[in-house]
């Protein structure tokens, strides 16, 4: 999505944007650990707080919810 040199729809992992994301040096890529949250409402609040701001370094912001299946329990 933010890769400057997509290869068949996949990130190159070599361009500046890919390296920034892979090294965790951008606020525009947010990974949320659902297992450490108490529910869907908490995740929603966290995301809504962050989407109010435009991307700072990349073209688009990316939100990854890791362990999302834990929210349904």
Buried (B, 14 or more C-beta within 10 A) or exposed (E): EBBEEEEEEEBEEEBEBBEBBEEEEBEBBBEBEBEEBEEEEBBEEBBEEBEEEEBEBBEEBBBEBEEBEBBEE
